[in-house]
């Protein structure tokens, strides 16, 4: 689900252009709905964006293959919308936890903090990522929060994307596509290219991300397809929310320069 590398590079480039006071504006800079304002955000878990429904308890499981070192391993990603919130840059966000398993072992675990504005655009306001080897914690590999250390918020996916639309992290390649995953075929699928177009992601209305596939060589060459979409029981949601609270607590120690300056996350949604 994450668009972190592309988004980080895009936001840095956008910040540089803004600081210089010149340069060519990105398409997103022309639309008022693309401008960040904390007052333009409401409840983060109202699931108004059909391409990424942020409803607590929604869980996606995607499976595929990935390059790790010189090996091609089975890859499984479990993404869950929790009922944990965190105030980031003046916006109440919802925590979405991603758990990456490579060859059957946890390789990475992260929490993304997403906000949804009144136009239905989903914004990325921060994240914290931990890496593991042999099931054991190695390090905090990435940490960012909008409003801290110069970090900026950025649109993850628009509420009403159209072919040719672009924002700093991505652009719309195609709409109205049919895309099949192992258990079902979906219509009216949205195709988004991230960053430089090296990866395409496919989104179905009311479902979320179906697939991810590389478009160029090099890198991890991650291939993913949705194999299960679930709405967790209250107990299951509680367990996944506990994972987010634990990660947020760990972030306050492992990434103190970022997360030590922000309010702690809480189950409030």
Secondary structure as GFF3:
##gff-version 3
##sequence-region A 1 269
A	DSSP	alpha_helix	4	20	.	.	.	ID=ss1
A	DSSP	three_ten_helix	27	30	.	.	.	ID=ss2
A	DSSP	three_ten_helix	32	34	.	.	.	ID=ss3
A	DSSP	three_ten_helix	38	40	.	.	.	ID=ss4
A	DSSP	beta_strand	58	68	.	.	.	ID=ss5
A	DSSP	beta_strand	71	88	.	.	.	ID=ss6
A	DSSP	beta_strand	91	102	.	.	.	ID=ss7
A	DSSP	beta_strand	105	116	.	.	.	ID=ss8
A	DSSP	beta_strand	122	133	.	.	.	ID=ss9
A	DSSP	beta_strand	136	145	.	.	.	ID=ss10
A	DSSP	beta_strand	154	157	.	.	.	ID=ss11
A	DSSP	beta_strand	166	167	.	.	.	ID=ss12
A	DSSP	beta_strand	170	181	.	.	.	ID=ss13
A	DSSP	beta_strand	184	194	.	.	.	ID=ss14
A	DSSP	beta_strand	199	204	.	.	.	ID=ss15
A	DSSP	beta_strand	208	214	.	.	.	ID=ss16
A	DSSP	beta_strand	223	231	.	.	.	ID=ss17
A	DSSP	alpha_helix	234	254	.	.	.	ID=ss18
A	DSSP	alpha_helix	256	259	.	.	.	ID=ss19
A	DSSP	beta_strand	266	267	.	.	.	ID=ss20
###
